[in-house]
Amino acid sequence: MRFTRHIGIDYSGAQTPESRLTGLQVFEARNGGVPERIGTPATGVKHWTRLEVAQFCATAVASGEPVIIGIDHAFSFPISYMKRNGIRRWPRFLDDFMRHWPTADPHARVDVHRENNPRTGEASELRLCERWTAGPKSVFQFDVQGQVATSTHAGLPWLLWLREISRPAARLHFWPFDGFEVPAGSSVVAEVYPSLFRRRYPKDDRTPDEHDAYCVAAWLADMDCRGALEGYFHPPLSAAELRQCRLEGWILGVR
C-alpha cells in the first residue's frame, strides 16, 4: 500500500465556516481497514465546521504518515473562466478567487457574495472532467438539486489555506495541479465525486452524507490495497488535455 491513511470527506457549503453542519462528514480507513466515522475535536458536539475540517486535514498531513484525502467539491474552474480572467496557474486562481470570494472569513456565507460578483460564469460552462461523466454539474450552477457550486465556493479558500500552512515541512501533493505523477512518500489531496462509488458499498445505517464520506475512504483504501490507485492518477488524456487539467483539475476515479 502506498498510503497508511485514507480519508473521505463529504463537504457542505451551507451557512458559515463556524456553523456545525450535518452535511460535513469525515471517515477514515487506516492501513486498508474498514473506514470509521471521525468525530469533531470539539467536546460535547456532534457535527463538524468547515474550519475544523481544514484543521483536521492539516493535522493529518503534518503527522508524517502518507495520507490521501478525497474531498467532495470541485478544486478549480473551467478553462473558459481561466481564459476570461487571464489566469494561467492554479495557485494564481486560488489567490484570485479568495480575493473575490472571501468565504472562509468569519461569519461569511456564499450567497452573500454572489450578486454582481465579477468572478463567476454560466451554468453551461463545464470542465473536461465534468464532460467525461454524466453526474457532476457546473461549478456555476447554483440552486438546483445535487449542485456542487455552493460547496465549491465555500471550500476553495480552505485549499489555499491548507496549501500555505503545510509548507515547507510537509510533502503535500495537490493532485493533479502539482502534477499527475505523485512523488513517493508524498501525501495527496484530491477532488472526488462520491456518486462514482456509492453503490459499491452497503449503506447499512449511515446517513446519505455519512455514506458518501465512507464510500470515498473505502474506495481509496480498496484501490490502494489492489495497487490500482496509480492507474487512476494517470487518466488517459492527450498532451493538450493534460495541460488543460493541470489548471482545471480532475476528479479522481474518472477514467
N, C-alpha and C positions, 0 to 999 in steps of 0.2 A: 504494500500500500504506500501511496505517495504522501498521504495526509493522515494524521492521527485524530484530527477533529473535523467533523463535517457538520456545518451549521446551516440550518434553513430558517429564513426569516420571512414571514408573511407581513407585508407592510401596510400602513394606513396613513393617509394624508389628512384625516379628519381633524378638526379643531386646531389646537396649538401644540408646539413642541413639548409643553409641560403637561398636556392632557393625558389621562390614563385611558387607553383605548382597547376595547375588546378585539379589534382587528389587528393589533400588533401582537404577533406570536413568535416565539423563538423555540426551536427544537435543535437538539444536538446529538449526534451519534459519535461515540468515542471508540476508536480502534475498530471500526467496522461493525459495532454493535447496533442494537435497536435504538432508534432515536428516542430521547426523553425530553419532555417539556421542561424548559428552563424558566424559573420564576424570576420576577423582578427583584433587584437587590434591596429595594425599599422594604422596611419592616411593616407588616400588617396590611399590605395592599396586594391586590391580585394582578393588576394589569400594568403593562409597560407604558413608558412615554418614549417619544422618538429620541429625546436626549439620552435616556438610559440605554436604549438600543445601540446608539452610536458609541456610548462609553463601553458597553459590553463588547462590541466589535474591537475597539481599541485595546481593551484588556486582553482579549483572546489573541490578537496579533502580537502583543507585547510579551505573551507568555513564553515565546521562543519555540513552541511546538509548531510544526507545519499544519496550518489550518486552512480550510477552504470555506468561504462564506457565500451562500447564494441568497440574494435579496430580490424580492418581488416588486421591483419597479424599474422603469427604464433608466439607463445610465447616461443617455445622450439624446440628441435631437436629429432629425433627418438632414441629409446633406443639403437640401434646398434651403433650410434655415441657416445653415453654416455659410453658404454662399451669399445669402441675402445680407448677412451681418458681418461678412469679411472675417470669419473665424476659420483657422486652418489647423488648430491643435486642440486636443481635448482639455488640457489644463486651462488654456485660454477660455474655452467655452464655460468651464465651471466658474472661473473668476467673473466673467461677464454675466453669467446667469445670476450669481449671488448678488451682484450689484442691482439687478433689476427685479429679482425675486428674493428678498431677504426673509425667506420663510422659516429660517432657523432662529430668527430673533425671538426674544421673549414675547409671548402672547401673540405671535404672528399667525395669521390664517391665510391660506392660499387664496381664497375667494376675494379677500380684501385687495389683493394686488392684480386682479385680473382685468379690471376696467382700464382701457386705454393704455395697456402695457405694450411698449414697442417690441418686446422680445416674446413674440408669440407666433402662431401660424394657423393654418387651416386644418380642419379635421381630415381632409383628403391627403395630407402630407404624411407619408409613411417612410420608415427606414427600410433598408433592404431586408433585414431580418424579419420585419413585420410582413413583408410581401412574400416571404418564404413559408409562412404558416398562417392558417386561417384564423386563429384565435385572437392574437394581440390587436389592440386598437391604437389609433394615432395618439401620440403624447399630447396632442392639442384637442382631443375630443373629450370635453367635459360633459357632465350632466347626463350621462347615459349609463344603462346597466352594464356592469363589467368594465367600466372605464379605468384607465391607469393614469390619467392625466393628473389628478389631484395628488396621488401618492408620489408620482414622479416629481412634481413641482415642490412637494414638501421634502422629499428625500435627497435631491441633488446637492443642496448645500452641505449636508452631512457627509457626503462622499469627499467633498473638498476638505472638510474638517478632518476626516479620518486620514486622508492622504497627507495632509500637512503635519498632523500630530504624530504620525507614525514614522516620520523621517527624523534622522537618518538611521536610527538604530535598527528598526525592523526591516526585514526583507519582504516588503509587501508589493504584490503584483496586481494591479487593476487590469483584469483581462477584459477585452483584448487591447486596451488602449496603450498598455506598456509592452505590447507585442503578443502575437498569438502563441509564441513559444514561451512556456513558463520555466524559468530557471530552477534547477534542482534546489530544494531546500526552502524555496520561497513559499509564503502564504499567499492566498488568492482571494480576491473579492470579485464576484461576477454577478451579472444580471441573470435571473431565472424567471421562468413562467410556469407556475405550479400545475396549470392545466395539462401540460405535456406529460406529467407523471401521475396525476391524481388518481386515475383508475387502476394503476398498477398495485396499489396498496389498500387493504381493507380499511374502511373508515373507523370501525369499532365505535367507541363512544366519544370520539373527538368532535368538536365543533368544526364547521367548514374552515374557519381561519386556522384553527389548530391543525387540521388535517393538511392544509396547504403547506404549512411550515414543516410538518412531519414528513410529507412526501419529498420535499426538496432535500432535507437531510438524509432521508433513506436512499434516495436516488444517487446522491453524491457518494454516499458510503458504498452502495452496491456497485456503481461503476468503477470506483477506485479499487475495491476488492477484486474485481474482474480484470483489472488492468485496462479498462476501456476509456477512462477519462481522457487520456492523451489524444484519442481519436476525436473526442468532442472539442478539445482545444484547437483542433485544426479542421474546421468545416471546409467542404470542397468549393472554395471560392477562387475566382480568377485573380490575377495580379491586380487588376484595376479594382475589383471588389474588395480585396484585402486592404488596399489603401483607403477606400471609402469607409470600411468598417473599423479601421483604426481611429476614425473620427466619430462615426455614428454609433459604434458599439455593436454587439451581437448578443443574442440570447443563448446562453449555454444550454446545449441539448438540441438545438435546431441544426439539422444537417440536410 
